[in-house]
């Protein structure tokens, strides 16, 4: 019985420790960053995680009576035994969202002087 309890506690700790999520975090102006780890491991779909982030971003912006506008989207594939996959997005909460397009540079701009 004691062995079963320890195994259950270890499994629960592993699942909880493997989860990582960043709620919408302001990174400047009306721009926010959010990320989520795919807790389903190798069987999970990282594009579904990305979709969930967009739903949450829409709800977040709607709570401020603004519209969600996606700026960048990144997904990381699952690698068994190495890491869980996941997704991250940056988005803006604007009065009127533009046509949805991810910038070709993934939101990274480099300037030289």
Buried (B, 14 or more C-beta within 10 A) or exposed (E): EEEEEEEEEEEEEEEEEEEEBEEBEEEEEBBBBBBBBBBBEEEBEBEEBBEBBBEBBBEBBEEEEBBBBBBBBBBBEBEEEEEBBBBBBBBBBBEEBEEEEBEEEEBEEEEEE
